[in-house]
């Protein structure tokens, strides 16, 4: 049982699951939807994946590659207590409200780097990071 999500541990796990890929720090964002399992997204320049993590124990459940071509837009919004992430595809919009108190060693720093001090920002659109 882990008590905190750690970026190095997650990147190691992704490397084991996707040995053909190269992973770098600063590209992980957590999607949280109440007490459902967490979705930790790796937003690489050329590789997109999600790691599903148990909410209470932070144990890794599964890692899956995703396809950027299916994503219309990824938008971040900074709220008072929660940070929102919306991943929009043609069929559905995945909406997450991640607590600012989430126990991780990377979420705040990575989120702030992606949102660049704005209250709301589209970080990915039409197949490219913006």
C-alpha positions, 0 to 999 in steps of 0.5 A, spaced: 500 500 500 502 506 498 500 513 501 502 518 496 503 517 488 510 518 486 512 520 479 518 516 479 514 510 481 509 511 475 514 512 470 518 506 472 511 502 471 509 505 465 516 503 462 515 496 464 508 496 460 511 500 454 518 498 453 518 501 446 517 508 449 521 513 452 518 517 458 520 524 461 518 527 468 513 533 468 508 530 463 503 526 468 496 529 470 491 525 475 484 525 473 480 524 479 472 523 479 470 522 486 472 516 489 472 512 483 479 509 481 484 515 479 486 516 472 493 518 471 495 520 464 501 521 461 501 526 456 508 525 452 509 529 446 509 522 441 505 517 446 499 518 450 497 513 456 493 512 462 494 508 468 488 506 472 490 507 480 486 504 486 483 510 490 484 508 497 491 504 496 494 507 490 495 500 487 496 500 480 491 497 476 492 497 469 496 501 464 493 502 457 496 506 451 491 511 448 490 515 441 491 522 441 488 522 434 481 521 438 482 527 442 479 533 440 481 537 446 484 537 453 482 543 457 484 545 464 481 549 469 483 552 476 478 552 481 478 554 489 479 547 491 479 543 485 483 543 479 478 540 473 481 537 467 476 535 461 478 530 455 474 531 449 473 526 444 468 526 438 463 521 442 464 523 450 468 528 454 471 525 460 471 530 466 475 530 472 475 534 478 482 533 482 482 535 489 488 540 490 490 536 497 491 529 492 497 526 495 502 526 490 509 529 489 508 531 482 500 533 480 501 541 483 507 542 479 505 539 473 499 542 473 501 549 474 506 548 468 501 546 463 496 551 465 501 556 465 498 561 470 491 562 467 485 560 470 483 556 464 487 553 458 486 549 452 493 545 453 491 540 447 487 541 440 487 538 433 493 533 435 497 538 437 500 541 444 498 549 445 
